[in-house]
Amino acid sequence: MKTKYSPKTVSVSDPTIYLQRGYGIPSATNMAALLLVAVSLTACGGKGAEVEHRQAKQQAEQRHQVASQRQAEMRDAAKVEMARVAAPMQMSSNGAVMGISIAPMPRDYAAIPLAQNKFEQQVQNGIMVAGEIPVSTFSIDVDTGSYATLRRMLREGRLPEKGTVRVEEMLNYFAYDYPLPAKNSAPFSVTTELGPSPYNDDMMLLRIGLKGYDLPKSQLGASNLVFLLDVSGSMASTDKLPLLQTALKLLTAQLSAQDKVSIVVYAGAAGVVLDGASGNDTQTLTYALEQLSAGGSTNGGQGITQAYQLAKKHFIPNGINRVILATDGDFNVGVTDFDDLIALIEKEKDHGIGLTTLGFGLGNYNDQLMEQLADKGNGNYAYIDTLNEARKVLVDELSSTLFTIAKDVKVQVEFNPALVSEYRLIGYENRALAREDFNNDKVDAGEIGAGHTVTALYELRYVEAGNRMNDKLRYGVDAQTGQEKYSREEIAFLKLRYKLPAQTQSQLLSYPIRLDQSVKQLEQASDDFRFAAAVAGLGQLLNGSHYLHQFDYTKLSLLARSALGDDPFGYRHEFVQLMETAAAIEQSNQMPIKDTFDGSDKPFPPQDKLHGEPMRDKSNPRNERLQ
């Protein structure tokens, strides 16, 4: 209940007037303050004032008891409402909504403090000695959620916790001008670029880029989509369920008669809202989405089970079969065991049903869970913080979001110890694979959607550069005079493995990376190379990386602004603004805060004159009335 207050009509000498005039029920702290003021104002009023004060106090206590009783009644009502939400929902035979009535979250329930956000801290990749461990292996990643959550935090004026930014998801948020794959070849092209590193002197930066073939929306084929929507009490705020509803309206507007849409909602219990509605039945789809409201706790496990049942019921052979989970990730009742969820998702993935996760809101957001569920479900994870982001993910990049062109894509780079002394992979910490996993087709890896781009960066040091982070070994091959099995023309050898969506056996691609393909100066590298370096640079600064020795926000700003290139949607310009915001917040966080105020004889805080006191004109000391 909001407290109304008007200094013109409320007399603090009588707290009961504050209550009687309908100004709400003040908190216990405010009531104590009002009584204290009343005592001070009536202290000189004699016994009559004391009697008046006692009466006021008794009446205030009575009002407080009434308020407590009202709060208890509201809590009981909230329990009844949440129990009603848990009851099964009635649906018509054709899947249309029959009086969806998920209760709005009671006000006193909304006031309960939310749990903290869950962002997993990553241990950054270290510097590897090429002579000891020449091979680096990892799975590709096309998620973008980490960049979008970072953007929201910066816009709210705060920095993420160090170590929680996934640099690869920042890199892959942006599109790069990689060439499309040739016809009748692999489903994606591979590009490499080599140039000086902006982070450290005497080091180089290797960029590896993949570009999947594009597919117009008209050629996507039939889609069987199941929206699994969280309508629990934690989704009540405007940046959650209302934004989710609008976002899915954008998606359904792209569908046609050949597509099928089902909707499963979950709160205290799960229920089916739509069962295989036609993709072009805009009226039914829109009505179903608009009738949703939030209330209750979160039974995500039961909802996932029902969603997969509907996906199997309407399964389209050789089509797109996907569950789209939209939630703040707050799984707090029901089947919440992470291993059980993963086992279910992996089993259905093997049956051809993928999982995409869309995150909403902050406060109790579980970023770690959202990212890992999508990873295990052969899907991708995006965070929707604005309607523009919803349009980007669900309209502009719809083909990438829904249509998989290659699965279990792995990358392996072998560095030549004769030319490269040290290297480190920037990002992809939770995508690392063992060397032997590269050739093991049973080991899961990431997927690429139609039109997706994937970017990875290695920072490396040549043997001739010196200044190594690691000491040379006493024993082993001399890099200068050793065996000639090491090429003097290749710094590394790149290998990739992938499977086509319907295949179980991987195919191998390999590319040498030559020394002579490097540019001498960073300015000579492409705009895409320098912009990717800037994006990864911001991620490393925010994570508190201790591998950046000649890099700060000033150099980052110069690098990013010099590499904006072609930016039709303005995403790169937006990055520059976020970068400047991060720099400003970082600077303000480092400013010392004074424990004391040195104001000589001046009061602190400064005392303003009363509003009713007239201003005096220094040129008119007597304050005479001017004619």
C-alpha positions in Angstrom: 0.0 0.0 0.0 1.5 3.3 -1.0 1.7 6.0 1.7 0.3 9.4 0.8 1.8 12.4 2.5 1.0 16.1 2.3 3.0 18.5 4.5 0.2 21.1 4.0 -2.6 19.1 5.7 -0.9 16.6 8.1 -0.2 17.7 11.6 2.6 15.7 13.2 1.5 16.7 16.6 -1.4 14.3 16.3 -0.4 11.0 14.6 -4.0 9.8 14.6 -4.9 12.5 12.1 -2.2 11.0 9.8 -4.2 7.7 9.9 -7.7 9.0 10.0 -7.3 11.1 6.8 -6.4 8.0 4.7 -2.7 8.6 4.3 -1.9 4.9 4.7 -0.3 3.0 7.4 3.2 4.1 8.2 6.0 1.7 9.1 7.0 1.1 12.7 10.0 3.3 12.2 7.9 6.2 10.9 5.3 5.7 13.6 8.0 5.9 16.3 9.4 9.1 14.7 5.9 10.6 14.6 5.3 9.9 18.3 8.7 11.3 19.2 7.9 14.5 17.4 4.5 14.6 19.1 6.2 14.2 22.5 8.6 17.1 21.8 5.8 19.4 20.6 3.5 18.7 23.6 6.2 18.7 26.3 5.4 22.2 27.3 1.6 21.8 27.2 1.2 20.5 30.8 -0.9 17.6 32.0 -3.5 18.2 29.3 -0.9 17.7 26.6 0.3 14.5 28.3 -3.2 13.1 28.3 -3.6 14.0 24.7 -0.3 12.3 23.9 -1.3 9.1 25.7 -4.6 9.0 23.9 -2.8 9.5 20.6 -0.4 6.8 21.4 -3.2 4.3 22.3 -5.0 5.1 19.1 -1.8 4.7 17.1 -1.2 1.3 18.7 -4.8 0.3 17.8 -4.2 1.3 14.2 -0.9 -0.7 14.1 -2.8 -3.8 15.3 -5.4 -3.3 12.6 -2.6 -2.9 10.0 -1.0 -6.1 11.2 -4.2 -8.0 10.9 -4.7 -6.6 7.4 -1.2 -7.8 6.4 -2.0 -11.3 7.7 -5.2 -11.4 5.7 -3.4 -10.4 2.6 -0.8 -13.2 3.1 -3.6 -15.7 3.5 -5.3 -14.4 0.3 -2.0 -14.7 -1.5 -1.7 -18.4 -0.5 -5.2 -19.1 -1.8 -4.4 -17.4 -5.1 -1.2 -19.4 -5.6 -3.1 -22.6 -4.7 -5.6 -21.7 -7.4 -2.9 -21.1 -9.9 -1.6 -24.6 -9.2 -4.9 -26.1 -10.3 -4.8 -27.6 -13.9 -5.9 -25.2 -16.6 -8.9 -26.0 -18.7 -8.3 -26.0 -22.5 -10.6 -26.4 -25.4 -10.3 -29.4 -27.8 -8.8 -27.2 -30.6 -6.1 -25.8 -28.3 -7.7 -22.4 -27.8 -7.5 -20.7 -24.4 -10.5 -21.1 -22.1 -10.3 -18.4 -19.5 -6.6 -18.4 -18.6 -6.6 -16.9 -15.2 -3.1 -17.1 -13.7 -3.4 -14.7 -10.8 -1.3 -11.5 -10.7 1.3 -11.5 -8.0 0.0 -10.1 -4.7 1.6 -6.9 -3.6 2.9 -8.2 -0.3 4.4 -11.2 -2.2 6.1 -8.9 -4.6 7.8 -7.1 -1.7 9.7 -10.2 -0.7 13.4 -9.7 -1.5 14.5 -11.7 -4.5 17.6 -14.0 -4.5 20.8 -12.9 -6.0 21.6 -13.3 -9.7 23.7 -16.4 -10.6 26.6 -15.7 -12.9 29.4 -18.3 -12.9 32.9 -17.2 -12.5 35.3 -18.5 -15.1 39.0 -19.2 -14.5 40.7 -17.4 -17.4 42.8 -19.4 -19.8 46.5 -19.3 -19.0 49.6 -18.8 -21.2 50.7 -22.1 -22.7 54.2 -23.1 -23.8 54.0 -24.3 -27.4 57.0 -26.6 -26.9 55.2 -28.4 -24.1 51.5 -28.2 -25.0 51.4 -27.3 -28.7 47.7 -28.3 -29.2 44.6 -26.3 -28.1 41.1 -27.8 -28.5 37.7 -26.3 -27.8 34.0 -26.4 -28.9 32.5 -23.5 -30.8 29.9 -21.3 -29.2 27.2 -19.1 -30.8 25.5 -17.8 -27.6 25.2 -14.1 -27.1 23.5 -13.9 -23.6 26.6 -12.7 -21.8 26.9 -9.5 -23.9 23.2 -8.6 -23.6 23.3 -9.0 -19.8 26.5 -6.9 -19.6 24.7 -4.2 -21.6 21.8 -4.1 -19.2 24.2 -3.9 -16.2 26.2 -1.0 -17.7 23.0 0.9 -18.5 22.0 0.5 -14.9 25.3 2.0 -13.8 27.1 -1.0 -12.5 29.8 -3.4 -13.5 29.6 -7.2 -13.7 31.4 -9.2 -11.1 34.9 -9.9 -12.3 35.4 -13.2 -14.1 31.7 -13.6 -15.0 31.8 -12.1 -18.6 32.1 -14.8 -21.3 34.3 -13.1 -23.8 33.3 -15.5 -26.6 29.7 -14.5 -26.3 30.7 -10.8 -26.6 32.7 -11.6 -29.8 29.9 -13.6 -31.3 27.2 -11.0 -30.7 28.5 -9.1 -33.7 28.5 -10.0 -37.4 31.8 -10.0 -39.3 32.4 -9.8 -43.0 33.5 -13.4 -43.5 32.9 -14.9 -46.9 30.0 -17.3 -47.4 31.0 -21.0 -48.0 31.3 -22.2 -51.6 28.5 -24.4 -53.0 28.8 -28.1 -52.6 31.4 -27.7 -49.8 31.4 -27.5 -46.0 28.3 -25.7 -44.5 30.6 -22.9 -43.3 33.7 -21.0 -44.5 36.9 -20.6 -42.5 38.9 -17.4 -42.3 42.1 -16.7 -40.5 43.9 -13.3 -40.0 47.1 -12.5 -38.2 48.4 -9.2 -36.9 50.0 -7.4 -33.9 48.2 -7.7 -30.6 46.9 -4.5 -29.1 47.1 -5.9 -25.6 50.9 -6.5 -25.2 54.0 -5.4 -27.0 55.9 -8.0 -29.0 52.9 -10.3 -29.3 50.6 -11.2 -32.1 46.8 -11.8 -32.4 45.4 -14.7 -34.4 41.7 -14.5 -35.5 39.8 -17.6 -36.6 36.4 -16.9 -38.1 33.6 -19.2 -39.3 30.6 -18.2 -41.4 27.6 -20.5 -42.0 25.7 -20.5 -45.2 22.6 -18.2 -45.1 19.1 -19.4 -45.6 16.1 -17.0 -46.3 13.1 -17.3 -44.0 11.0 -18.5 -46.9 13.3 -21.6 -47.2 13.4 -22.6 -43.6 10.7 -25.3 -44.1 8.1 -26.4 -41.6 8.6 -25.6 -37.9 7.2 -27.3 -34.9 7.8 -24.8 -32.0 6.8 -25.3 -28.4 7.0 -22.1 -26.3 7.7 -23.1 -22.7 6.9 -20.0 -20.7 7.6 -19.1 -17.1 4.6 -17.3 -15.6 5.7 -17.6 -12.0 5.6 -14.7 -9.6 9.2 -13.8 -10.3 8.2 -12.9 -13.9 5.7 -10.2 -12.9 7.9 -7.1 -13.6 7.6 -5.3 -16.9 11.1 -6.4 -18.2 10.0 -10.1 -17.9 6.6 -11.5 -18.8 5.3 -8.3 -20.7 8.5 -8.1 -22.7 8.3 -11.9 -23.3 4.8 -11.6 -24.7 5.7 -8.9 -27.1 8.8 -10.7 -28.2 6.9 -13.9 -29.0 4.4 -11.9 -31.0 7.3 -10.8 -33.2 8.3 -14.4 -33.7 4.8 -15.7 -34.5 4.3 -13.0 -37.1 7.1 -14.7 -39.1 5.3 -18.1 -39.2 3.0 -19.6 -41.9 0.3 -22.3 -42.2 2.9 -25.1 -42.4 4.2 -24.3 -38.9 2.8 -25.6 -35.6 2.9 -23.7 -32.3 2.2 -25.1 -28.9 2.4 -23.1 -25.6 3.1 -24.6 -22.2 3.2 -22.4 -19.1 4.4 -23.2 -15.7 4.1 -21.7 -12.3 3.0 -23.7 -9.2 1.9 -26.3 -11.8 2.3 -26.6 -15.5 -0.5 -26.3 -18.1 -1.0 -26.5 -21.8 -2.3 -23.3 -23.3 -2.1 -24.2 -27.0 -1.8 -27.6 -28.5 -0.5 -27.5 -32.1 -2.1 -24.3 -33.3 -1.5 -23.3 -36.9 1.4 -20.8 -37.4 -0.8 -18.5 -39.4 -3.6 -18.4 -36.9 -2.5 -15.0 -35.7 -5.7 -14.3 -33.7 -5.4 -17.4 -31.6 -1.7 -17.0 -31.0 -2.0 -13.4 -30.0 -4.9 -14.0 -27.7 -3.1 -16.8 -26.0 -0.1 -14.7 -25.3 -2.0 -11.7 -24.2 -4.0 -13.6 -21.6 -0.9 -14.7 -19.6 -0.1 -13.2 -16.2 2.4 -14.0 -13.5 1.9 -15.6 -10.1 3.1 -18.5 -8.0 6.4 -20.4 -7.6 8.4 -22.0 -10.4 7.9 -25.6 -11.4 10.2 -25.6 -14.4 10.9 -29.3 -14.4 7.3 -30.3 -14.9 6.9 -27.7 -17.7 9.9 -29.0 -19.6 8.4 -32.6 -19.5 5.1 -31.4 -21.0 6.8 -29.3 -23.6 8.8 -32.2 -24.9 5.7 -34.3 -25.0 4.0 -31.8 -27.3 7.1 -31.5 -29.4 7.0 -35.2 -30.0 3.3 -35.2 -30.6 3.6 -32.7 -33.5 7.1 -33.8 -34.7 7.9 -32.9 -38.3 10.3 -35.2 -40.0 13.1 -33.3 -41.7 11.7 -30.1 -40.2 12.5 -27.8 -37.3 11.5 -29.2 -34.0 12.4 -27.0 -31.1 11.4 -26.1 -27.6 11.9 -22.4 -26.8 12.3 -21.8 -23.0 11.6 -18.3 -21.9 12.3 -17.6 -18.2 14.4 -15.7 -15.7 15.9 -19.1 -14.8 14.4 -19.2 -11.3 13.7 -22.9 -10.8 12.7 -23.3 -7.2 10.1 -26.1 -6.8 9.3 -29.3 -8.6 12.0 -31.3 -10.5 14.9 -28.9 -10.0 17.8 -31.4 -10.0 20.3 -30.1 -12.6 21.5 -33.6 -13.6 17.9 -34.8 -14.2 17.1 -31.7 -16.4 20.3 -32.3 -18.4 19.6 -36.0 -18.9 16.1 -35.2 -20.2 17.3 -32.5 -22.5 20.1 -34.6 -23.9 17.8 -37.5 -24.5 15.3 -35.4 -26.5 18.2 -33.8 -28.4 19.1 -37.2 -29.7 15.5 -37.6 -30.9 15.8 -34.4 -33.0 14.2 -31.9 -30.6 16.4 -28.9 -29.8 16.2 -26.4 -27.0 16.7 -22.6 -27.2 16.7 -20.5 -24.1 15.6 -16.9 -23.8 16.5 -15.0 -20.6 14.5 -12.1 -19.2 15.0 -9.7 -16.2 17.5 -9.5 -13.4 17.3 -9.8 -9.6 17.0 -13.5 -9.4 18.4 -14.3 -12.8 20.2 -17.6 -13.4 22.5 -17.0 -16.3 24.6 -20.1 -15.6 21.6 -22.4 -15.9 20.3 -20.8 -19.1 23.6 -21.1 -20.8 24.2 -24.7 -19.9 20.6 -25.9 -20.7 20.9 -24.4 -24.3 24.4 -26.0 -24.6 23.1 -29.5 -23.8 20.0 -29.0 -26.0 21.8 -28.3 -29.3 20.5 -24.8 -29.2 21.6 -21.2 -28.4 21.1 -18.9 -25.5 20.1 -15.2 -25.8 19.2 -12.6 -23.2 16.3 -10.3 -24.1 16.7 -7.0 -22.3 14.9 -4.7 -24.9 12.4 -5.0 -27.7 15.2 -4.3 -30.1 17.1 -7.3 -28.9 13.9 -9.4 -29.3 13.7 -8.2 -32.9 17.4 -9.0 -33.5 17.1 -12.6 -32.2 13.6 -13.6 -33.2 13.2 -11.6 -36.5 16.5 -10.5 -38.1 18.4 -13.7 -37.0 15.4 -16.1 -37.1 17.2 -18.5 -39.4 20.2 -18.6 -37.2 18.1 -19.1 -34.1 16.0 -22.0 -35.4 17.8 -23.8 -38.2 21.0 -25.8 -37.5 23.4 -26.4 -40.4 26.2 -28.1 -38.5 26.5 -29.8 -35.1 29.3 -30.9 -32.8 31.7 -28.3 -34.3 35.2 -28.6 -32.8 38.3 -26.5 -33.3 41.9 -27.6 -32.8 45.0 -25.5 -33.3 48.5 -27.0 -33.3 51.2 -24.3 -32.8 54.6 -24.7 -34.3 57.2 -24.5 -31.4 59.9 -23.5 -33.9 58.2 -20.2 -34.5 55.7 -19.8 -31.6 56.9 -19.8 -28.0 53.7 -19.1 -26.1 50.0 -18.7 -26.8 46.7 -18.2 -25.0 43.1 -18.7 -26.1 40.9 -15.6 -25.2 37.5 -16.8 -23.8 35.9 -20.2 -24.4 36.9 -21.3 -20.9 33.9 -23.5 -20.3 34.1 -24.9 -23.9 37.6 -26.4 -23.5 38.0 -30.0 -24.8 40.7 -32.6 -24.2 43.0 -33.1 -27.1 41.7 -36.6 -27.7 38.1 -35.3 -27.7 38.6 -33.8 -31.1 38.5 -37.2 -32.9 35.9 -38.7 -30.6 32.5 -38.3 -32.3 30.7 -39.2 -29.1 31.9 -36.0 -27.4 29.3 -33.2 -27.7 30.2 -29.8 -29.0 28.5 -26.6 -30.3 26.2 -26.0 -33.2 26.1 -23.4 -36.0 22.9 -22.0 -37.3 22.2 -20.7 -40.8 24.1 -17.4 -41.2 25.9 -17.6 -37.9 29.4 -16.3 -37.5 31.8 -17.6 -34.9 35.0 -15.9 -33.9 37.9 -17.0 -31.7 41.1 -15.1 -30.8 44.5 -16.4 -29.8 47.3 -14.1 -28.5 50.7 -15.6 -29.2 54.4 -14.7 -29.0 57.0 -15.6 -31.6 60.2 -17.3 -30.5 62.3 -14.4 -31.7 60.4 -11.9 -29.7 61.8 -12.9 -26.3 60.2 -11.6 -23.1 58.6 -14.9 -22.4 56.2 -15.4 -19.5 57.7 -18.9 -18.9 61.3 -19.8 -18.5 63.0 -22.0 -21.2 63.4 -25.6 -20.5 66.9 -27.0 -19.9 66.1 -30.1 -21.9 64.3 -30.6 -25.2 64.5 -29.5 -28.8 66.4 -26.3 -29.5 63.9 -24.1 -31.4 66.8 -22.4 -33.3 68.9 -25.4 -34.3 66.5 -28.4 -33.7 64.9 -30.9 -35.9 63.5 -29.8 -39.3 60.2 -31.5 -38.7 59.1 -28.0 -37.7 58.1 -25.9 -40.6 59.7 -22.5 -40.9 56.7 -21.2 -42.9 53.7 -22.2 -40.8 53.0 -20.8 -37.3 50.1 -23.1 -36.7 47.9 -25.8 -38.3 44.1 -25.4 -37.9 41.7 -28.3 -37.9 37.9 -28.4 -37.5 35.5 -31.3 -37.2 31.7 -31.1 -37.7 28.7 -33.2 -38.4 25.7 -32.5 -40.6 22.5 -32.4 -38.7 21.4 -35.9 -39.7 24.8 -37.5 -39.5 26.6 -39.3 -36.7 30.1 -39.3 -38.2 32.2 -36.1 -38.3 34.1 -34.7 -41.2 37.5 -33.0 -41.1 38.7 -29.7 -42.4 42.3 -28.5 -42.1 44.1 -25.2 -43.0 47.7 -24.1 -42.5 48.3 -20.7 -41.0 51.4 -19.2 -42.6 53.8 -16.7 -41.2 53.8 -14.5 -44.3 50.0 -13.8 -44.0 50.7 -11.5 -41.0 50.5 -7.7 -41.3 53.3 -5.6 -39.8 51.2 -2.9 -38.1 47.9 -3.2 -36.3 46.5 -0.4 -38.4 46.9 -2.6 -41.5 44.6 -5.3 -40.2 41.0 -5.3 -41.2 38.2 -3.4 -39.4 36.7 -6.7 -38.3 40.0 -7.8 -36.9 40.5 -4.6 -34.9 36.9 -4.5 -33.7 37.0 -8.1 -32.5 40.1 -7.2 -30.6 38.4 -4.3 -29.0 35.4 -6.4 -28.0 37.6 -9.0 -26.5 39.6 -6.3 -24.8 36.6 -4.9 -23.0 35.7 -8.3 -21.8 39.1 -8.9 -20.4 39.2 -5.6 -18.7 35.9 -6.2 -17.0 37.0 -9.7 -16.0 40.2 -8.2 -14.4 42.5 -10.1 -16.7 46.2 -10.0 -15.6 47.4 -10.7 -19.1 46.9 -7.1 -20.4 50.1 -5.2 -19.8 49.9 -2.4 -22.4 46.2 -2.0 -22.6 43.6 0.2 -20.8 40.3 2.0 -21.5 42.0 4.8 -23.3 43.7 2.5 -25.8 40.5 0.5 -26.0 38.5 3.6 -27.0 41.0 4.5 -29.8 41.0 0.9 -31.1 37.2 0.5 -31.1 36.5 3.9 -32.7 39.0 3.2 -35.5 37.2 -0.1 -36.5 33.5 0.7 -36.7 33.4 -0.2 -40.4 30.1 -1.0 -42.0 27.5 -0.9 -39.1 24.0 -1.0 -40.7 22.2 -1.8 -37.4 24.3 0.4 -35.2 25.5 -2.4 -32.9 29.1 -1.4 -33.1 28.3 2.2 -32.3 26.2 1.0 -29.3 29.3 -1.0 -28.2 31.4 2.2 -28.1 28.8 3.9 -25.9 28.8 0.9 -23.5 32.6 0.9 -23.5 32.7 4.5 -22.5 30.1 3.9 -19.8 32.2 1.0 -18.4 35.2 3.3 -18.3 33.3 6.0 -16.5 31.9 3.5 -13.9 35.4 2.0 -13.4 36.9 5.5 -12.8 34.2 6.5 -10.4 34.7 3.2 -8.4 38.3 4.1 -8.0 37.7 7.6 -6.6 38.4 7.7 -2.8 35.5 8.4 -0.5 36.2 10.9 2.4 35.3 9.6 5.8 35.2 13.2 7.2 34.1 16.6 5.9 36.5 19.4 6.3 34.2 22.4 6.2 35.8 24.5 8.9 33.0 26.3 10.7 30.4 25.4 8.0 27.7 23.0 9.0 27.5 19.6 7.2 25.2 19.0 5.5 24.6 22.6 4.6 21.6 24.1 6.2 19.2 25.7 3.7 17.1 28.7 4.7 13.4 28.0 5.2 11.3 28.3 2.1 9.2 31.0 3.7 12.2 33.2 4.6 12.7 36.0 2.1 16.0 36.3 0.2 18.0 39.4 1.3 19.6 41.6 -1.2 23.2 42.2 -0.2 23.1 45.6 -1.9 20.1 46.5 0.2 21.1 45.5 3.8 18.1 47.0 5.4 15.9 45.1 3.0 14.0 48.2 2.2 11.1 47.9 -0.2 12.2 48.9 -3.7 10.0 51.5 -5.4 
